[in-house]
Amino acid sequence: MRVLHIITGLNAGGAEQQLRQLLRHLPAEVECDVVALTSPGAVADGLRADGARVRHLGMDGNRDFSALPRLTRLIRAGGYDVVHTHLYRACLYGRIAARLAGVRAVLASEHSLLDDSVEGRRATLGVRALYLLGERLGRVTVAVSPTVAGALQRWGVPASRIRVIPVGFDPDLFRFDEVRRKQARMYYGLPDDAFVVGAVGRQIPGKRFDVLVRALPHLPAETRLLLVGDGPEHAALGRNARDLGVADRVVLTGERPYLPDFRDGAPCIPDLLFAMDVLAGPSMAETYHMAVVEALASGLPVLYTTAPALSVLPPGSMPRALRVTGGAEEYARELLRLHAAGPGERTVPEVVWHNSIQNIARQTSRLYTEVLAGSTRK
């Protein structure tokens, strides 16, 4: 089975990293290629290192309609059985191009759609209309959580065309390693006895990482804040830390790779989770919030505001995850409690293995077979 994955870009975002993880674990009989409409980025390098063929379409903005015939020709020439699209722009252009190329087995993964937004942008009537137009050209839309599935239905996508397959991760990548913890702390100048509060994600207003910066002055002097990621709020977070007099206690790592193969001497995401003593996720709008699951898999306690990934799990199955509904004061209070309790054993709740990428890859492979069986290719 030949599958073409079409994605808007391949920078180090959650959907992009998830695509790479999926391709690493799909069965050998599923042969995959990848097309990035824009910005190949670091994940493209990783995919190529894994042996995947990655192409860059060179699309110049949302209204570069010349990309459509190029993409159509690419799909037709590749003889693909299935086309799988990811993220808004790729879902729209990819579905249209697949149909023009004669491929009927088309599905899309929806990573970041909520009732009033998609990929962090406001969902206008025009955006919704285009989305639904494209959606009808595919056969199935995969929602990464029941939260996304519900939003899709409220947008107008029939429930019969929606499947929920959650985001997955490789448990072996997040198995705690004391040596790598020390190396990561040394790299960023974090003292061995520091209480390290961490956060991982794209630095945009909706993630509310400023809540953690504002909580820091209320925490003991040995507390450090490790902010992993990049984005438009990166500089503002640094300015806020300086204004509050805690700049020397904040580490902004910038974008870091998910896997340890392109490390340029710096720690990757699992290393940075090992370096933390608690992960905090103050975002109020998440479609999944994979970072909290990965943190739990590395044995960390977690404070979060919104995490659909946890809401579907049995009550009491995540004793080290606590929901915090307020702002800086509430986060400071809970962080003080964890600091006073001291470091505990890094135990991993058994239920997190439900989201192993191996399990997700099996579900996805079965869906390819199902979609292909129900389609005809001209």
Summary of the structure (lengths in Angstrom):
residues: 378
radius of gyration: 21.0
end to end distance: 16.2
largest distance: 66.7
contacts: 1294
relative contact order: 0.13
helix: 44%
strand: 18%
